[in-house]
Amino acid sequence: MKANELARLIAGHVFLHACMAGARLAAPLLALQQGYSPLAVGLLLALFSLMQVFLALPAGRYADRHGLRRPLGFAVLASVGGAGLAVLFPVFPALCVVALMTGGATGTASIAMQRHVGRAAEGATELKRVFSWLAIGPAISNFFGPFAAGMLIDFAGQSAGDATGYRAAFLLMAVLPLATWALVRTVADLHPVQPAESTGPKLVWDLLREPMMRRLMVVNWCLSSCWDVHTFLVPVLGHERGFSASVIGSILGGFAIAAALIRVVMPAFAEQLREHVVVTSAMLLTASIFALYPLAQTPLAMGFLSLGLGLALGSVQPMIMSTLHQITPEARLGEAFGLRLMGINASSVLMPMLFGTAGTVVGVAVVFWAVGLVVGLGARPAWLLRPPG
């Protein structure tokens, strides 16, 4: 794949994803300022993932039929329209629409880009390299979007009850996807893939009949759940330890930095990496870290564990994407990427509620150990993802 095209796709991914990431910060803060309950705010945050659960498969099939630019065009329109709605109507019902539109748009764009770069790559080594580079985009935008939105909320706002700062933040979020379209609209679409002859309609269950696909989805779910449990329970554990909000934020920030750094480093070693080895090692390391987390009593100890977990989980996505590309028929790549995204976002919607309930009943430590045990058991199907021969 041409380096300049990959760079434009990565930059485009950053701007579009930053729109959602910034809205995901601004929307709940505005709802809280307007007096809505934490439950209402939690439901609002869930909407960012919920739309992707329902839209992922149709978006994947649409990308299989139409390629890169048409799905991206619709994603840009949805992101601009969603964030722009909050500029005009900074009220809770509009914020719910913002969450649905920007969340769905980001998922649609991610699937189209992943499918495109995978098809443009030549050979297994380049697959690992391009997916590693593409995975850097969300890591950057998860910092840039909330940071920019937060700055505008603080410095453009005039008073505690004024929505001016929030309007400015949403206006910036509405402008960012336009940069995505400017960068990506000239990227050439690849030739369409003709589906194999079939006697009936294609169903997603056809993909899951393949043992390799089932193993991959189980591994993918285990690892995405680990991401959720860490994000959700580390603040709870830190609060129990008496840590300040800034210390807890630093622990989570170390995780994000480590996850981004490993993705920057991985392309240089793509030829030496084997997908099943990396994923299996990451699962075993994650299980070990989860066993130790409840025993960590100091911020420094939790910080080191957070860094290790960031390295482990950050290394997984490019390997999962590369394996998924290799085991899926080319005509159904978008659908397979959509299936993976649907599983991740379903986990993001359901797992925090499950973890919160379980943590209240049996304690945070037991949840960490239980999830670690499940991930450790998942190392076997991860090892079986190795190619035959």
Secondary structure, 3 states (H helix, E strand, C coil): CCHHHHHHHHHHHHHHHHHHHHHHHHHHHHHHHCCCCHHHHHHHHHHHHHHHHHHHHHHHHHHHHHCCHHHHHHHHHHHHHHHHHHHHCCCHHHHHHHHHHHHHHHHHHHHHHHHHHHHHCCCHHHHHHHHHHHHHHHHHHHHHHHHHHHHHHHHHCCCCCCCHHHHHHHHHHHHHHHHHHHHHCCCCCCCCCCCCCCCCCCCHHHHHCCHHHHHHHHHHHHHHHHHHHHHHHHHHHHHHHCCCHHHHHHHHHHHHHHHHHHHHHHHHHCCCCCHHHHHHHHHHHHHHHHHHHHHCCCHHHHHHHHHHHHHHHHCHHHHHHHHHHHHCCHHHHHHHHHHHHHHHHHHHHHHHHHHHHHHHHHCHHHHHHHHHHHHHHCHHHHHCCCCCC
